[in-house]
Amino acid sequence: MAEVTEQNRTLKYLIWGLVLAGIIILIYSWWWRPKPLSLPPTPKAFPVAKIDFEFLESQEVKDMLPFEEVSFPEEIGRENPFEPY
């Protein structure tokens, strides 16, 4: 009999805990409701960037170019490697 009473007490506390948790969730969702999202303010326009393309034609830039062009390696091997000799 004592075992049944202990189980009833545990069940009663569990139910009260769940009811209290539900009430707290309802209060939190009603009173501390998140604010609705609003659109952010429009950003300011970026200033126009002027690129000096004449600098690319200067001697300083041409000195940075490689001395010789790199060539591709010549083709090595057979046309069809799976074909027997």
Helices and strands as residue ranges (DSSP letters): H 2-31, G 53-57, H 59-63
